[in-house]
């Protein structure tokens, strides 16, 4: 992962990822959603599920798979 830009005012970091790294984050976010769902914390479960979905959609747009 290469850090391209950081912005302390907005607390954001722009990075360059390999496909396998993106897949890793998708898996981690799905696992987080599942863990919070098992704990009956629907708000956090939905937060992580939405993040995972966003990454999957981005990957699909870029790769077409």
N, C-alpha and C positions, 0 to 999 in steps of 0.2 A: 504494500500500500504506500503510495506516494502522497504526501501532503502538498497540496497545491497552494492553498490560501487559508488563512485563519482570520476570523473577525471577532475580536473580543467584545465589541459593542452588541452584537447579536448572538454571541455564543455559538457560532457556527464554524465548521471546518469543511473545506472542499478537498476531497481526496480522489485519487485515481485508483481504481480497484481492478483486480483480475476477476474473471468470471467466477472462479472457485471461491474467491473471497466474498463476492456478492451472494453466492449460494450459501455460504457459511452464515451470513447475517440473516438471510431468510429463514434458515433452519433455527437459529437462535431465537429470532422473534416469534416463530411458531411455538417453540418450546416455552418461552415466557408466557405466551397467551394461554397455553394449556395448563401451565402451573397455576396461574392466577384464576383460571376457570375452575380448576379443582378446589381452590381455596375460596370459591364463591365470591371473588372480587371481580365482578363483571366490568366495572369501569376500566381497570387495568388490563383485563383480558382483551377488551375491545381495542384499547390503545395499541397493544402489541399486535393484534390481528390486523388492524388497519395499516400499521407500519409494514408488516410482512406483505400485505396485499399490494401496497405501493411499490415495494421493491420488485415483487413478481411482475407487476404490470410494466415497470420500467425495463426489466430484463426482456420481457416478451416484445416490447417495442423495439429494442435494440437488436435482438437476435432473431426474433420471429419464431421462437419455439414456445 
